[in-house]
Amino acid sequence: MLLQPIVATPAATNNGVITDQEAGALARTTVNLFKAWELSDAEACTLLGGLSARTWARWKDGNIGRIDRDLRMRMAHLMGIHKGLRYLFNEPARSYAWIRKPNTAFAGESALAMMLRGEMSDLSAMREWIDAERGAW
């Protein structure tokens, strides 16, 4: 018996770069998500890493400008959190309300309070926690 050579096909590489077009879509979606979460402008700006109130107001008016890498990653984490909550809760209203409810897993704090500490790592940790709760890896 002769062994046949294995033809290896390279795996598709996704370098994880969020394009300008994707960043614009993320920004528009983030505005809508924050409306559903009923966030104040100050809360929104904090979750977006200290975005200025003026820039946030422009976003809400549909005028999205240049978005840096940090902000792109913050919005990606927020969308991951939203997606995870939609998997956990059948009813969208429950997933939107959950972020404000006290949670024993967070020492009685709400998920929003945890995320409002303002660090990128807070968003990342919340996303990981929700993914673990829903059984994703």
ChimeraX attribute file (.defattr): number of C-alpha atoms within 10 A of each C-alpha:
attribute: neighborCount
match mode: 1-to-1
recipient: residues
	/A:1	3
	/A:2	4
	/A:3	5
	/A:4	6
	/A:5	6
	/A:6	6
	/A:7	6
	/A:8	6
	/A:9	6
	/A:10	6
	/A:11	6
	/A:12	6
	/A:13	6
	/A:14	6
	/A:15	6
	/A:16	7
	/A:17	11
	/A:18	14
	/A:19	12
	/A:20	14
	/A:21	9
	/A:22	12
	/A:23	23
	/A:24	20
	/A:25	12
	/A:26	21
	/A:27	24
	/A:28	17
	/A:29	14
	/A:30	21
	/A:31	18
	/A:32	13
	/A:33	16
	/A:34	17
	/A:35	15
	/A:36	14
	/A:37	19
	/A:38	14
	/A:39	16
	/A:40	11
	/A:41	15
	/A:42	15
	/A:43	17
	/A:44	22
	/A:45	20
	/A:46	18
	/A:47	25
	/A:48	23
	/A:49	17
	/A:50	15
	/A:51	14
	/A:52	15
	/A:53	14
	/A:54	10
	/A:55	14
	/A:56	21
	/A:57	14
	/A:58	13
	/A:59	17
	/A:60	16
	/A:61	11
	/A:62	13
	/A:63	13
	/A:64	17
	/A:65	13
	/A:66	9
	/A:67	13
	/A:68	10
	/A:69	12
	/A:70	12
	/A:71	20
	/A:72	21
	/A:73	20
	/A:74	21
	/A:75	20
	/A:76	20
	/A:77	21
	/A:78	23
	/A:79	17
	/A:80	19
	/A:81	22
	/A:82	21
	/A:83	15
	/A:84	22
	/A:85	23
	/A:86	17
	/A:87	15
	/A:88	17
	/A:89	14
	/A:90	10
	/A:91	11
	/A:92	15
	/A:93	12
	/A:94	13
	/A:95	20
	/A:96	20
	/A:97	12
	/A:98	17
	/A:99	20
	/A:100	16
	/A:101	14
	/A:102	15
	/A:103	13
	/A:104	9
	/A:105	10
	/A:106	11
	/A:107	8
	/A:108	10
	/A:109	15
	/A:110	18
	/A:111	19
	/A:112	20
	/A:113	16
	/A:114	16
	/A:115	22
	/A:116	19
	/A:117	14
	/A:118	17
	/A:119	16
	/A:120	17
	/A:121	13
	/A:122	20
	/A:123	26
	/A:124	18
	/A:125	15
	/A:126	19
	/A:127	23
	/A:128	18
	/A:129	16
	/A:130	19
	/A:131	19
	/A:132	12
	/A:133	13
	/A:134	15
	/A:135	10
	/A:136	10
	/A:137	7
